[in-house]
Amino acid sequence: MVVDHFAKWKDLRIEMKKLCIILITGLSVLNSLTGQTADEYYLKGVAYIEQDSNRLAADNLTRALELNQSDVKILLKRGEAYYCLNERNRAIADFQAANEIIPGAADIWLARCFAQNGDDKNVLSYLEKHLASAYRLPETQIKRDPAFDGLQLTDEWYTLWQKEWYTPEEVMMREAEYYMDRDRPDEALKLVESALTGGMTGPALFCLRGRINLVQGYYAPAISDLTSAINQDKSHVDCYQYRGQANLGAGRYKDAADDFTRVLRDQPEYFEGYLKRAEAYAGMESYDLAVQDMLHYLKYFGSDQTAIYRCGEYCFMKGDYLNALKYFNMNMQADGDNALYYKARGKTYTMTRTYRYAIYDLTMSLDLDPSDGETWMYLGIARLETGDRAAACSDFQKALRAGETRALRYIIDHCQ
């Protein structure tokens, strides 16, 4: 009887285990079907913070935490949303929970929260911890933080900054950033090169010099410096971001796409990266991938008219004119007096051979901006296709005078 009892218990445990597996699998499938994974809720939350919709951000980040309770980045972002909502107790709870998982990760945020509460003792305590940690922000960023304005004239604030929290390299970089902020990159470059000559060789210095070259449009030196920084520290994600921008500027589109892919793998919440990578894909004429990145971005920033326009452009470039029209129509609904939108839709109508609509849009665009040569050329094409040769030839001449050299071929072929 005892043996039978344990056998039945064993069978029951096996059946319960199978049931748990089925339930977990079912939940995973349901989440995947609805798209509501922890990562998805997290990305929505971050996007809402960027759009100052902090209540929606907090709600989505709460759902993310229900699916992944130990993710520090979600805790930090929900704490930020609560902080922006002035719900300080909730923010403090999230930041303290983040610190329990990764000590020191949220000290700067806790300092901000206690500053809102007027608790100067805790502000200074957490600031000291932050400054002594690997997470410390640059000095100027902390000193300019409006959260600490109430402490700026106190003796405690003065005493805090008497200690040398930063390395000589970081102090030099702070000075270089000062010149960068004031649009004096040459002065910043002198400081960095002097430091390198003096024996400082850290990846942050090469990254900074790469950034300075990038700002000045010196793409090849920027790529070289940023590559040197990456070779020293492959975990320095910011360097991949800057190198991606330099590769874009240099027309090295595949390298740029690879760099932004590397950044997005570690920081999927870097939404600008999808725009940059789409630009790189378009440079490679990989328009399907460009549109894919734009659609991913628009999931979170659906009212961004510039992004909608660019998505339409990439659809146009790959010959998907119906979808291009969809996005340009969205632009027109948001801003019906924009010459660029009329032009884009008019060009697309020309390609779909709906010439009457094309003529209307292109004429409207020229009423708003009569100096655009390409618009005159497309208007000429549409009129030529409707049999109005005289008007078309006049349009081609205006296009040529406005600098649109492609119009010359139409003049030679149809207007001689």
N, C-alpha and C positions, 0 to 999 in steps of 0.2 A: 504493500500500500504506500509505503514511504517513497519507494522508487517511482511509482506511478504519479505521486503528487509532484515530485521534482521534475518528472518528464513533462507533465502538463504545464508546470510553471515555465519550464524552458521553452516549450512550444508557444506559450502566451507571450513571452518576451520577444521571441522571433517575430510573431505576428505584429506586435506593437512596434517593433523596430521597422518592419516593412511599411506599416501605416504611416509612421513618422517620415520615412523616406518619400512616400507618395505625397504626403501633405507638403513637405518642403519643396519637392519637385514641382508640385502644382502651383505653389506660391511663386516660385521662381519663374515658371512659365507665364503665370498671370502677369507678374511684374514686367517680364520681357515683352509680352503682347501689348500691354498698355504703355510701355516705355517709362514706367514710373520706378526706376531703380534709384538707389541712394545717390549715385553719381548724377543722374538726371535732375533729381530734386536739388542737389548741391549746385549744379550749374545754373538752374533757374534762380536759386537764392542769390548767387553772386551777381547775376544779371540784374535782378531787381534792386540790389544795393546800388549798383552802378547807375540805375535809373531813379534813385531816391524813392523807391517804393519799398520801404523797409518793413512794413507790416507783411506784405506779400513775401518778402525775403525771409522773414522770421518763420512764417507758416511753412514755406517749402523746406527750409533748413531743419525745422522740427520733424518733418516727414523723412528727411534724409537720415536724421539721427535715430528715428524709430527703426530704420533698416540697418544702420551701422552706428552703434552707440559709442564706439571707441575711436572714431576718426577725428583727430585733432583739428584738421583744417575745417571741418564742418562746425565744430564747437567754436572755433575762433570767428568764423563768419557769422554764426548766429549771435555770438556775443557782440560783434560789431553792429549787427542790425538792431539788437536791443539797446545798445549804447546810443545809436542814432535816434531811437525812439524815446530816449530818456528813461528807459526801464532799467535803471542801474542795478538793482538787486538781481534781476535775471541775468544781466550782462556779467556781473561779478561771479555768479554761480557757474556760468559757462566758462569763463576765463580760468577760474580756479580748477574746474574739472579738466581743462586742457593742460594746466600746469601739473596736475597729478599724473598725467600720461607722459608728457614731455616737460620736465622741470625747466622753468624759465621762458617757455614759449609764449606766454601771455603776460609777462610782467609789465610791458609798456602799456598794454590795454588796461590792466588793473590800476596802474598809476593814473591813467586818464579817468577811469571810473571814480576813484577816490578823490580826484581833483574836482569832479562834478559834485561830489558829496561834501566838499570843503574839508576833507580829512587830510590835512597837510602831512601829518606824521606818516600815514600809510603811503601817500604819494611819494615822499622822499625815500621811504624804505624800498618801494618797488622800483623806483628809478635807479637807486644804487644797485639793486640786483640786476636790473636790465643792463646798466652800463658795464657791469662786471661779467656779462655773459657773452656768448658767441652770437647772440641775436641782436646786439646793440645796433641801433640806428645811427646814422651820421649825426654829429653834434648839432649842426645847423638845423636839421630836421626836427630834433627834439626842442631846441630853443625857440623855434618858430611855431611850434604846435600851440594853437590857441587854447588847448585844454589846460596849459600851464601858465597862462597869462597872469593869473592871480598870484603866482609865486615869484614872478620875475623880480620884484623889488625887495624880496625878503632876504634876511641874513642867511637863512638856511639854503636858499637857492644859490647865493654867492659862494657859500662854503662847499656846496656840492660840486661846483665846477672848478674848485681849486685843485682837485686831484686830477692827475694825468690819466684819464681813462683810455685814451687812444694812443696807438703806436705812432712813431715818427712817420711811417708810411701813410697812415690814415690822416694825420695832421696835414701832410703835404697834399693829399688828395682833396681834403676839405678846402684848401686854398685854391687848388685847381678848379674845383666845382664852383667856387665863388666867381672866378673869372668866366667860367662857362655860362653861369646864370646871367652874367652881365654882357653876354655876346662878345667876349674878348678871348676867343679860342687860342690866338697866338700866345697870349700871356700864360694860359693854362698849359700849352704845349711846352713852353720853355721850362716850366716847373717840373713837368713829368720827365722831360729829357735830362734835366739836371739831376733828378733823383736816380734815373737809370744809369747815368754816367758815374754817379756817386756810389753805386753798388747795390741799390735796391732793384730787385729783379722779380718781385712777386707777380702772380697772374693778374691781380687787380690793377697794377700799373700798366701792363700791356693792354688790358681791357679798356682802361681810361684813355690811353693814347689812341687806341682804335676808335673809340667814340669821338674823340676830338677830330681825327681825320675824317670820320664819317660825316660829322656836322659840316666840315669844310668841303665835302664832295670829293675827297681824295680816297676813292674807293679801294684801289689796289693796296696802298699802305694800310688802310683800315682793315682789310681782309687779312693781311700779313700779321698785324699786331694781334687781332682777335684770335687768329689761329694759334699764335704763340701762347696766348693766355689759355686757350682750350687745351693745348698740348700739356700745359702744366697742371691744369685742373679741369678734367672733363665734366665735373659736376657743376661747373659755373654756368648755369642756364642762361643768365643774362647775356653772356658772351655770344652764345648761339643766336640769340635774338638780334643783337647788333650786327653780327656777321651776316645774318639773313638779309638785313636791310642794306648792308654794303654790297652783297651779291646781287640784290635787286637793282641797285644803282648802277652796277657794272654790267648788267645784262646777263649775269650768270644765273639763269632762272632755275635750272635743276639744282644747283648748289643752294640757292635761296630756299627752294621748296624743302630740301633735305634739312636745312637748319631750322626752319619753322616747324617741321614735323618733329624734330628733336625737342623743341621747346614745348609743343603741345602735348607730347607724350607725358611730360612731367607736370605741365601746368595747363590742363584742358580749359581752365577758367580764363586763360589769356585770350580773350575774344578777338582782340585786334590781330592776333596771329592767324586766324582763319581768313581775314581780309587780305593780309600780306601773302599768305600762301596761295590764295586764289589769284592774286596778281602774278605770282611766280608761275602758277600753272597756265594762266592765260599767255604769259610770255613764251611758254613752251608749246602753246597751241593745244594744250590739254584742257579744252573748254568744259568737258564733262566734269572733270575734277574741280575746276574753278567754280562751276555752278554748284556742285555738291558742297563746297566749303561755304559759299554764300548762303545756301539754303540752311546750313547748320547755324550760321550766324543769325539769320533772320528768324529762327525758332525762338531766339531770346530777345532780339531787338527788331521786332516786326514792323515798327514804325520808323525805322531809320531810312529816310528817303534816299540818301546817297547810296546805301547798300542795296536798296531795291533797284535803283537805276543801274548800278554796276552788275547786278544779277541779270537784268535785262540786256545789258551790253554783251555779257558773256554768252547769253542765249543767242543773241543776234550773230555774234562771231562764229558760233558753231552751226548756224543755219536753222536754229529752232525758232522760227519767226513767230509762231503762235504763242509760245511762252514769253518771248520777248515783248509782244504786244500786251500780254497780261501784266507784266511788271511795269511797263511804261504807262499803262492805263491807271495803275495804282499811283504812280507819280502824279499823273494829271489830276486825279481825284484830290490829292493833297495840295497841289499847287497848279492851278489852271492858267497861270500867267508866266510860265517859265519857258523861255525860248529853247533851252536845252531839251526839255521834255517833249515839246512839240516837234523839234527836229528829230529826236530819236524815234518817236512814233511815226513821223512822216517817212523817214528812211525805211522803217520796217514795213509800212504799208506799200512802199515802192517795191520792195522785194517780194511781197505777196501779191503783187499786180492789182492791188485795189487803188488805182491811181487817183480817183476822185478824192478819196480820203487823204491820200498822200499830198495832193496839191493843196488841200485845205490846211493840213497841219504845217506843211513847209512854208506856206504863205504866212500863216500866223506866226511862225518862228521868225521869219524875216521882218515882220512888222515890229517885233520886239528887239531883234538884233539883225539889222540889214547888212552887217559887215562880214557875215560868216560865208566864206566861199563854198564850203562843202554843201551847205544848205541850198545855195543857188544851183549847184551842180545837180543835186538830187531832184530839185524842182524841175530843172531842164529835162532830166531823164523821164520824169513822170509826164510832163507835157509832150515830150516827143512821142511817148507811147500812146498818148490819146490823140495824136495826129496834129497837134498844134506846134508845127515845126518853127514858125517864126518866133513865137514866144519862147520856145525851147532854146533856140540859138541866141536870143537875147540873154536868157538866163546863163547859158554857158559862157558868154562873154563877160558877164558880171562876175561869175565864179572865177574866171581866169584873172580878172583885174584884182580880185580879192585875195589872190595868191594860191588858188586851187588849180595846180598845174595839170591834174588829171582831166580837167575840162577840155584841154587842148585836143585830146583824142576825139572827143565828141564833136568839136568844131570842125576838125579835119574830115571826119567821116560823114557828117550830116549837114554842115553849114557852108560848104564851099560852092 
